[in-house]
Amino acid sequence: MSGYLVEHPARVAALLGQHVVLVLVALAVALLIALPLGVLAARRPRLALPILGITGVIYTIPSLALLALLVAVLGLGPLTAIVALVAYAQMVLIRGVVAGLRGVDPALIDAARGLGLTARQTLLRVEFPAALPVILGGVRVAAVSLVALATIAAWIDAGGLGVLLFEGMNSDNSAKIVAGALAAAALAIIADIVLRGVERAVQR
Amino acid sequence: MASSQATDSAERAHGARVELRDVGVRYTNATVAAVRDVSLTIAPGELTVLLGPSGCGKSTLLRTINRLVEPTSGTVLIDGADVRARDADALRREIGYVIQAVGLFPHFTVAQNVAVVPRLLGWDDARVAARVDELLTLVRLDPARYRARRPRELSGGEAQRVGVARALAARPHLLLMDEPFAAVDAIVRASLQAEIARVHRELGTTIVFVTHDVDEALRLADRIVVMNAGAVVQAGAPDAILQRPADAFVRALVGVDGETRRLALERPLIER
């Protein structure tokens, strides 16, 4: 069953590498957007509804449909795939940031402000560290789902493990499909385990 | 305030003088004012207890002193200067603040928690380290044993000792304490009260202490300010409050056993 992996390890490794890059770049960009939006949503209840609503709606758009729409605007290639992945990750990441910040013990914030930390120092030195386990939970869920979603990037010439799946389907080569699926599943599991480890480490 | 000379062992400082002039607080959307036209002068070095039932406005009043709450009317002066003229964060770094929930930062060690304000004020490492040990000793926690611990490794009483040390770190001339010992058991509370009385005696810091516990107020206060429904009902020495309660509310608060309590007061705290 895993014949393709044994016969073409270099090709699988190269596609796996592309896949990892797609996911990591998308996750990094997504976090840069989600952190400020999450802080905004946690601080201003009036903005929470539109922010969570819009990202929630994006999340419900079928991924193939979103990709097709983006291709019409941005063309084929990895950039388009990354834009789609970033958009999908927003809801999970922002919810993590909002839940994390809202869950911070109010006494910590009262003590911090009372001791003379500025609002910014309180956010960076007290609230974020206290919210970090919950925020990282969101990052983990986002990472695992991006690994799965990134397989369809191959459909718009963005590479990754999806290439094996689409090639396998087109040429009726089940060994290729199995190799691609196994590699993607393994990547998702490893991402989950690593990020769980990070979560535990920051909780201590 | 935090003098640049590193003579940290010369502990005793003058206490700040606090004046509240017609202070009123009305929260937005609230139908009644939380604090109504309170005027109060707290003498340097005095330990004043704000005493009253929950919701009487005593915490709100306390929080106007370090600008965690901005009065909707009236003025708060510290050593004659309007607190509104100061940057709120800079002001708070000069005022100690202790709360019931302690609020130690869980991701910091005990030493890092105590060092928060000195760090904000830019003290160097050696001075901070020396000050941390000095403060832990002051609140009777062995620095060698406690310095590197995390807040979750402390008992409730130990945590509040660290909370007090953190509040005193930058030698404030004023210490605000909001129900600081309400969450610990009676035995620990008594020992923490004795520590605060000792620290107050040793340092001469002005302390404003909020509690709903009459016995605690009687034990600690130089002066008790009884509050009800946002207003001051009576202010005076513990003995005067017990002997001459101003009205039925104060009489009910100190209870029918006022005389027993007055006798208990005559036993000095140090001997407990």
Interface residues (C-beta under 8 A of the other chain):
Chain A: D105 A107 L108 D110 A111 A112 R113 G114 L115 G116 L117 T118 Q121 R125 V126 P129 A130
Chain B: N66 L68 D89 A90 L91 R92 R93 E94 Y97 I99 Q100 A101 V102 G103 L104 F105 P106 H107 V116 V117 L120 G163 R166 A167 L176
